[in-house]
Amino acid sequence: MRSLLETKRIVALNELLTLALLATLTFGLIALIWWLFIASEGVYLGRRTVIWLYDLFAQRYDDVKNFDRIYEHALLAQPILERIAPHRAPLVLDVATGTGRLPLALLNHKQFQGRVIGVDLSRRMLHSAAAKLYDERDRAHLMWCPAEDLPFADNTFDVVTSLEAMEFMTDPKAALHELIRVLRPGGLLFISNRINTKVMPGKTWDRDTLGELLVEYGIAEADLEPWQADYDRVWAVKDGEADPTGARPLGEILRCPCCPASLMVEQRGVWVCELCKGEAKTSTDGVIEMYRLQQRC
């Protein structure tokens, strides 16, 4: 028979193994939660989770990112204007605009005379962007709508941008195709491509794959440049030639998501489809809430 001392040792060892197992499981659970909600920003849990996280984080987003105005001028606004020179009044679409980082950089540039439309699916991020762009309402519009279903006709914009966003979209290929669809022939596409893929398997593209997609979707030439530790910066030009669209007012380009051939007309703060009479309200913060109409289509 086992001695009392030996029995106590076995019990202590079993308790130690149990604690070690619980600690391992707890650590694994914490790591899984960190990966699902922080590192991959909810993308593996679906669109609603991604939106919820960005809404939750909206008020602290700029403080955490700590964007520098000089940096934004030198690495965003200035290169865009150099690449479209001598054109100084482009019509620009910024997809997944967040708190308005790129529109603000362009509008702060003294040579920029164009108009910017920023779209996003996080309503609270757009609310933050609206506060920063309040004094530029004549040249900047913000719209609540998804990247995969943009309410604009083919070949509309002189410049289309999307930064640090493609990998967090439900269907990145559809979003990329949509960005290029609304870009006019000869227009400039400016996006980022995540190259740090360790924590986001299956949600990113290597350089060759992205290059093939760009060609397939109508891009004639593209330059990929190292940009940040996690990203390349991608400059691309759509195949063909067309005259610049220029800084047209929103009423000349906004299409109904339910009736894409029909323009929407503003009537006392509400955008109304000329055909189906569907409505998209402009909220008190200035954001056009197109998403509600799209959900009813």
GUFI-13177 format. One record per residue (C-alpha): residue number from 1; residue in three letters; x, y, z. Coordinates in steps of 0.5 Angstrom, whole numbers, padded with zeros to 4 digits. Layout:
REM residues N
@i NUM aa ALA X X Y Y Z Z
...
//
This chain:
REM residues 297
@i 1 aa MET X 0000 Y 0000 Z 0000
@i 2 aa ARG X 0002 Y 0007 Z -0001
@i 3 aa SER X 0005 Y 0011 Z 0004
@i 4 aa LEU X 0001 Y 0017 Z 0007
@i 5 aa LEU X 0007 Y 0022 Z 0004
@i 6 aa GLU X 0007 Y 0018 Z -0003
@i 7 aa THR X -0001 Y 0020 Z -0003
@i 8 aa LYS X 0000 Y 0027 Z -0001
@i 9 aa ARG X 0005 Y 0028 Z -0007
@i 10 aa ILE X 0001 Y 0025 Z -0012
@i 11 aa VAL X -0005 Y 0029 Z -0010
@i 12 aa ALA X 0000 Y 0035 Z -0010
@i 13 aa LEU X 0002 Y 0033 Z -0017
@i 14 aa ASN X -0005 Y 0033 Z -0020
@i 15 aa GLU X -0007 Y 0039 Z -0017
@i 16 aa LEU X 0000 Y 0042 Z -0020
@i 17 aa LEU X -0002 Y 0039 Z -0027
@i 18 aa THR X -0009 Y 0042 Z -0026
@i 19 aa LEU X -0007 Y 0049 Z -0025
@i 20 aa ALA X -0002 Y 0048 Z -0031
@i 21 aa LEU X -0007 Y 0046 Z -0035
@i 22 aa LEU X -0012 Y 0051 Z -0033
@i 23 aa ALA X -0007 Y 0057 Z -0034
@i 24 aa THR X -0005 Y 0054 Z -0041
@i 25 aa LEU X -0012 Y 0054 Z -0043
@i 26 aa THR X -0013 Y 0061 Z -0040
@i 27 aa PHE X -0007 Y 0064 Z -0044
@i 28 aa GLY X -0010 Y 0061 Z -0050
@i 29 aa LEU X -0017 Y 0064 Z -0049
@i 30 aa ILE X -0014 Y 0071 Z -0048
@i 31 aa ALA X -0009 Y 0070 Z -0054
@i 32 aa LEU X -0015 Y 0068 Z -0058
@i 33 aa ILE X -0019 Y 0074 Z -0056
@i 34 aa TRP X -0013 Y 0078 Z -0057
@i 35 aa TRP X -0013 Y 0075 Z -0064
@i 36 aa LEU X -0020 Y 0076 Z -0066
@i 37 aa PHE X -0022 Y 0083 Z -0063
@i 38 aa ILE X -0015 Y 0086 Z -0063
@i 39 aa ALA X -0010 Y 0084 Z -0068
@i 40 aa SER X -0015 Y 0082 Z -0074
@i 41 aa GLU X -0020 Y 0087 Z -0072
@i 42 aa GLY X -0026 Y 0083 Z -0072
@i 43 aa VAL X -0025 Y 0081 Z -0079
@i 44 aa TYR X -0026 Y 0073 Z -0078
@i 45 aa LEU X -0032 Y 0074 Z -0074
@i 46 aa GLY X -0036 Y 0078 Z -0079
@i 47 aa ARG X -0038 Y 0085 Z -0082
@i 48 aa ARG X -0042 Y 0087 Z -0076
@i 49 aa THR X -0036 Y 0085 Z -0071
@i 50 aa VAL X -0032 Y 0090 Z -0075
@i 51 aa ILE X -0037 Y 0095 Z -0075
@i 52 aa TRP X -0038 Y 0095 Z -0068
@i 53 aa LEU X -0031 Y 0095 Z -0066
@i 54 aa TYR X -0029 Y 0101 Z -0070
@i 55 aa ASP X -0036 Y 0104 Z -0067
@i 56 aa LEU X -0033 Y 0103 Z -0060
@i 57 aa PHE X -0026 Y 0105 Z -0062
@i 58 aa ALA X -0028 Y 0112 Z -0066
@i 59 aa GLN X -0027 Y 0117 Z -0060
@i 60 aa ARG X -0020 Y 0114 Z -0058
@i 61 aa TYR X -0018 Y 0113 Z -0066
@i 62 aa ASP X -0014 Y 0119 Z -0067
@i 63 aa ASP X -0011 Y 0119 Z -0060
@i 64 aa VAL X -0008 Y 0112 Z -0061
@i 65 aa LYS X -0006 Y 0113 Z -0068
@i 66 aa ASN X -0003 Y 0120 Z -0067
@i 67 aa PHE X -0003 Y 0122 Z -0074
@i 68 aa ASP X 0002 Y 0128 Z -0076
@i 69 aa ARG X 0000 Y 0133 Z -0080
@i 70 aa ILE X 0007 Y 0134 Z -0083
@i 71 aa TYR X 0007 Y 0127 Z -0085
@i 72 aa GLU X 0000 Y 0127 Z -0088
@i 73 aa HIS X 0002 Y 0132 Z -0092
@i 74 aa ALA X 0008 Y 0129 Z -0094
@i 75 aa LEU X 0006 Y 0122 Z -0095
@i 76 aa LEU X -0001 Y 0123 Z -0097
@i 77 aa ALA X -0003 Y 0129 Z -0100
@i 78 aa GLN X 0003 Y 0132 Z -0104
@i 79 aa PRO X 0004 Y 0125 Z -0107
@i 80 aa ILE X -0003 Y 0125 Z -0110
@i 81 aa LEU X -0002 Y 0132 Z -0113
@i 82 aa GLU X 0004 Y 0131 Z -0116
@i 83 aa ARG X 0002 Y 0125 Z -0119
@i 84 aa ILE X -0004 Y 0128 Z -0122
@i 85 aa ALA X -0001 Y 0135 Z -0124
@i 86 aa PRO X -0002 Y 0139 Z -0127
@i 87 aa HIS X -0010 Y 0138 Z -0125
@i 88 aa ARG X -0011 Y 0141 Z -0118
@i 89 aa ALA X -0019 Y 0140 Z -0118
@i 90 aa PRO X -0020 Y 0133 Z -0118
@i 91 aa LEU X -0026 Y 0129 Z -0116
@i 92 aa VAL X -0024 Y 0124 Z -0110
@i 93 aa LEU X -0027 Y 0118 Z -0107
@i 94 aa ASP X -0024 Y 0116 Z -0100
@i 95 aa VAL X -0026 Y 0109 Z -0099
@i 96 aa ALA X -0026 Y 0107 Z -0091
@i 97 aa THR X -0025 Y 0114 Z -0089
@i 98 aa GLY X -0025 Y 0113 Z -0082
@i 99 aa THR X -0024 Y 0119 Z -0078
@i 100 aa GLY X -0023 Y 0123 Z -0085
@i 101 aa ARG X -0015 Y 0122 Z -0085
@i 102 aa LEU X -0014 Y 0123 Z -0092
@i 103 aa PRO X -0020 Y 0128 Z -0094
@i 104 aa LEU X -0017 Y 0132 Z -0088
@i 105 aa ALA X -0010 Y 0132 Z -0091
@i 106 aa LEU X -0012 Y 0134 Z -0098
@i 107 aa LEU X -0016 Y 0140 Z -0096
@i 108 aa ASN X -0011 Y 0142 Z -0092
@i 109 aa HIS X -0006 Y 0143 Z -0098
@i 110 aa LYS X -0006 Y 0150 Z -0101
@i 111 aa GLN X -0006 Y 0147 Z -0108
@i 112 aa PHE X -0012 Y 0143 Z -0107
@i 113 aa GLN X -0018 Y 0146 Z -0111
@i 114 aa GLY X -0022 Y 0139 Z -0111
@i 115 aa ARG X -0028 Y 0136 Z -0108
@i 116 aa VAL X -0027 Y 0130 Z -0103
@i 117 aa ILE X -0032 Y 0124 Z -0102
@i 118 aa GLY X -0031 Y 0120 Z -0096
@i 119 aa VAL X -0035 Y 0113 Z -0095
@i 120 aa ASP X -0035 Y 0108 Z -0089
@i 121 aa LEU X -0039 Y 0103 Z -0085
@i 122 aa SER X -0037 Y 0106 Z -0078
@i 123 aa ARG X -0043 Y 0111 Z -0077
@i 124 aa ARG X -0039 Y 0113 Z -0071
@i 125 aa MET X -0032 Y 0114 Z -0074
@i 126 aa LEU X -0036 Y 0118 Z -0079
@i 127 aa HIS X -0039 Y 0122 Z -0074
@i 128 aa SER X -0032 Y 0124 Z -0072
@i 129 aa ALA X -0030 Y 0126 Z -0079
@i 130 aa ALA X -0036 Y 0130 Z -0079
@i 131 aa ALA X -0033 Y 0134 Z -0073
@i 132 aa LYS X -0026 Y 0135 Z -0076
@i 133 aa LEU X -0029 Y 0137 Z -0083
@i 134 aa TYR X -0035 Y 0142 Z -0081
@i 135 aa ASP X -0031 Y 0148 Z -0084
@i 136 aa GLU X -0030 Y 0144 Z -0091
@i 137 aa ARG X -0037 Y 0142 Z -0092
@i 138 aa ASP X -0038 Y 0145 Z -0099
@i 139 aa ARG X -0032 Y 0141 Z -0101
@i 140 aa ALA X -0032 Y 0135 Z -0097
@i 141 aa HIS X -0038 Y 0130 Z -0096
@i 142 aa LEU X -0039 Y 0124 Z -0092
@i 143 aa MET X -0043 Y 0118 Z -0093
@i 144 aa TRP X -0045 Y 0112 Z -0089
@i 145 aa CYS X -0045 Y 0106 Z -0094
@i 146 aa PRO X -0041 Y 0100 Z -0096
@i 147 aa ALA X -0034 Y 0099 Z -0100
@i 148 aa GLU X -0037 Y 0093 Z -0104
@i 149 aa ASP X -0043 Y 0097 Z -0107
@i 150 aa LEU X -0042 Y 0105 Z -0108
@i 151 aa PRO X -0047 Y 0109 Z -0111
@i 152 aa PHE X -0044 Y 0112 Z -0117
@i 153 aa ALA X -0043 Y 0111 Z -0124
@i 154 aa ASP X -0038 Y 0107 Z -0127
@i 155 aa ASN X -0032 Y 0112 Z -0129
@i 156 aa THR X -0034 Y 0117 Z -0124
@i 157 aa PHE X -0028 Y 0119 Z -0120
@i 158 aa ASP X -0021 Y 0122 Z -0122
@i 159 aa VAL X -0018 Y 0119 Z -0116
@i 160 aa VAL X -0020 Y 0113 Z -0111
@i 161 aa THR X -0016 Y 0112 Z -0105
@i 162 aa SER X -0017 Y 0107 Z -0099
@i 163 aa LEU X -0012 Y 0106 Z -0094
@i 164 aa GLU X -0010 Y 0101 Z -0089
@i 165 aa ALA X -0017 Y 0098 Z -0090
@i 166 aa MET X -0018 Y 0092 Z -0095
@i 167 aa GLU X -0016 Y 0087 Z -0091
@i 168 aa PHE X -0021 Y 0088 Z -0086
@i 169 aa MET X -0027 Y 0088 Z -0091
@i 170 aa THR X -0032 Y 0082 Z -0092
@i 171 aa ASP X -0030 Y 0081 Z -0099
@i 172 aa PRO X -0024 Y 0085 Z -0101
@i 173 aa LYS X -0024 Y 0083 Z -0108
@i 174 aa ALA X -0031 Y 0086 Z -0109
@i 175 aa ALA X -0029 Y 0092 Z -0106
@i 176 aa LEU X -0022 Y 0093 Z -0110
@i 177 aa HIS X -0026 Y 0091 Z -0116
@i 178 aa GLU X -0031 Y 0097 Z -0114
@i 179 aa LEU X -0026 Y 0102 Z -0113
@i 180 aa ILE X -0023 Y 0101 Z -0120
@i 181 aa ARG X -0030 Y 0101 Z -0123
@i 182 aa VAL X -0032 Y 0108 Z -0121
@i 183 aa LEU X -0025 Y 0111 Z -0123
@i 184 aa ARG X -0025 Y 0114 Z -0129
@i 185 aa PRO X -0020 Y 0111 Z -0135
@i 186 aa GLY X -0013 Y 0115 Z -0134
@i 187 aa GLY X -0015 Y 0116 Z -0126
@i 188 aa LEU X -0011 Y 0115 Z -0120
@i 189 aa LEU X -0012 Y 0109 Z -0115
@i 190 aa PHE X -0008 Y 0110 Z -0109
@i 191 aa ILE X -0009 Y 0104 Z -0104
@i 192 aa SER X -0005 Y 0100 Z -0098
@i 193 aa ASN X -0003 Y 0093 Z -0098
@i 194 aa ARG X -0002 Y 0089 Z -0092
@i 195 aa ILE X 0005 Y 0085 Z -0092
@i 196 aa ASN X 0005 Y 0083 Z -0085
@i 197 aa THR X 0001 Y 0077 Z -0086
@i 198 aa LYS X 0002 Y 0073 Z -0080
@i 199 aa VAL X -0004 Y 0075 Z -0076
@i 200 aa MET X -0009 Y 0075 Z -0082
@i 201 aa PRO X -0008 Y 0069 Z -0086
@i 202 aa GLY X -0013 Y 0069 Z -0092
@i 203 aa LYS X -0014 Y 0076 Z -0091
@i 204 aa THR X -0008 Y 0079 Z -0095
@i 205 aa TRP X -0005 Y 0079 Z -0102
@i 206 aa ASP X 0002 Y 0078 Z -0104
@i 207 aa ARG X 0005 Y 0083 Z -0109
@i 208 aa ASP X 0004 Y 0078 Z -0115
@i 209 aa THR X -0003 Y 0076 Z -0113
@i 210 aa LEU X -0005 Y 0084 Z -0112
@i 211 aa GLY X -0001 Y 0085 Z -0119
@i 212 aa GLU X -0006 Y 0080 Z -0122
@i 213 aa LEU X -0012 Y 0083 Z -0119
@i 214 aa LEU X -0011 Y 0090 Z -0121
@i 215 aa VAL X -0009 Y 0088 Z -0128
@i 216 aa GLU X -0016 Y 0083 Z -0128
@i 217 aa TYR X -0020 Y 0089 Z -0126
@i 218 aa GLY X -0017 Y 0094 Z -0131
@i 219 aa ILE X -0011 Y 0097 Z -0128
@i 220 aa ALA X -0006 Y 0099 Z -0134
@i 221 aa GLU X 0000 Y 0100 Z -0129
@i 222 aa ALA X 0002 Y 0100 Z -0122
@i 223 aa ASP X 0008 Y 0102 Z -0117
@i 224 aa LEU X 0008 Y 0098 Z -0111
@i 225 aa GLU X 0013 Y 0102 Z -0106
@i 226 aa PRO X 0015 Y 0100 Z -0098
@i 227 aa TRP X 0011 Y 0104 Z -0094
@i 228 aa GLN X 0011 Y 0102 Z -0087
@i 229 aa ALA X 0013 Y 0096 Z -0083
@i 230 aa ASP X 0006 Y 0093 Z -0085
@i 231 aa TYR X 0004 Y 0096 Z -0091
@i 232 aa ASP X 0006 Y 0097 Z -0098
@i 233 aa ARG X 0004 Y 0104 Z -0102
@i 234 aa VAL X 0000 Y 0102 Z -0108
@i 235 aa TRP X 0000 Y 0107 Z -0114
@i 236 aa ALA X -0004 Y 0105 Z -0120
@i 237 aa VAL X -0007 Y 0108 Z -0126
@i 238 aa LYS X -0014 Y 0105 Z -0130
@i 239 aa ASP X -0013 Y 0103 Z -0137
@i 240 aa GLY X -0015 Y 0108 Z -0142
@i 241 aa GLU X -0016 Y 0116 Z -0142
@i 242 aa ALA X -0022 Y 0120 Z -0141
@i 243 aa ASP X -0022 Y 0128 Z -0139
@i 244 aa PRO X -0022 Y 0130 Z -0132
@i 245 aa THR X -0028 Y 0129 Z -0128
@i 246 aa GLY X -0027 Y 0135 Z -0124
@i 247 aa ALA X -0030 Y 0138 Z -0117
@i 248 aa ARG X -0037 Y 0136 Z -0119
@i 249 aa PRO X -0042 Y 0137 Z -0114
@i 250 aa LEU X -0045 Y 0131 Z -0111
@i 251 aa GLY X -0052 Y 0132 Z -0114
@i 252 aa GLU X -0049 Y 0131 Z -0121
@i 253 aa ILE X -0046 Y 0124 Z -0119
@i 254 aa LEU X -0050 Y 0121 Z -0113
@i 255 aa ARG X -0054 Y 0115 Z -0116
@i 256 aa CYS X -0059 Y 0111 Z -0113
@i 257 aa PRO X -0057 Y 0104 Z -0110
@i 258 aa CYS X -0063 Y 0101 Z -0112
@i 259 aa CYS X -0064 Y 0104 Z -0119
@i 260 aa PRO X -0057 Y 0105 Z -0121
@i 261 aa ALA X -0059 Y 0109 Z -0127
@i 262 aa SER X -0062 Y 0114 Z -0123
@i 263 aa LEU X -0059 Y 0120 Z -0120
@i 264 aa MET X -0061 Y 0122 Z -0113
@i 265 aa VAL X -0064 Y 0130 Z -0112
@i 266 aa GLU X -0063 Y 0133 Z -0105
@i 267 aa GLN X -0069 Y 0136 Z -0102
@i 268 aa ARG X -0069 Y 0139 Z -0096
@i 269 aa GLY X -0063 Y 0135 Z -0093
@i 270 aa VAL X -0066 Y 0129 Z -0096
@i 271 aa TRP X -0063 Y 0125 Z -0102
@i 272 aa VAL X -0069 Y 0123 Z -0106
@i 273 aa CYS X -0068 Y 0118 Z -0112
@i 274 aa GLU X -0072 Y 0121 Z -0118
@i 275 aa LEU X -0074 Y 0114 Z -0120
@i 276 aa CYS X -0076 Y 0110 Z -0114
@i 277 aa LYS X -0077 Y 0116 Z -0109
@i 278 aa GLY X -0072 Y 0112 Z -0104
@i 279 aa GLU X -0069 Y 0117 Z -0099
@i 280 aa ALA X -0063 Y 0118 Z -0096
@i 281 aa LYS X -0063 Y 0123 Z -0090
@i 282 aa THR X -0057 Y 0127 Z -0089
@i 283 aa SER X -0056 Y 0127 Z -0081
@i 284 aa THR X -0055 Y 0133 Z -0077
@i 285 aa ASP X -0048 Y 0132 Z -0077
@i 286 aa GLY X -0048 Y 0132 Z -0084
@i 287 aa VAL X -0047 Y 0125 Z -0086
@i 288 aa ILE X -0051 Y 0122 Z -0091
@i 289 aa GLU X -0054 Y 0116 Z -0089
@i 290 aa MET X -0054 Y 0112 Z -0095
@i 291 aa TYR X -0054 Y 0105 Z -0092
@i 292 aa ARG X -0061 Y 0105 Z -0089
@i 293 aa LEU X -0063 Y 0106 Z -0096
@i 294 aa GLN X -0059 Y 0100 Z -0099
@i 295 aa GLN X -0061 Y 0095 Z -0094
@i 296 aa ARG X -0068 Y 0096 Z -0096
@i 297 aa CYS X -0066 Y 0095 Z -0104
//
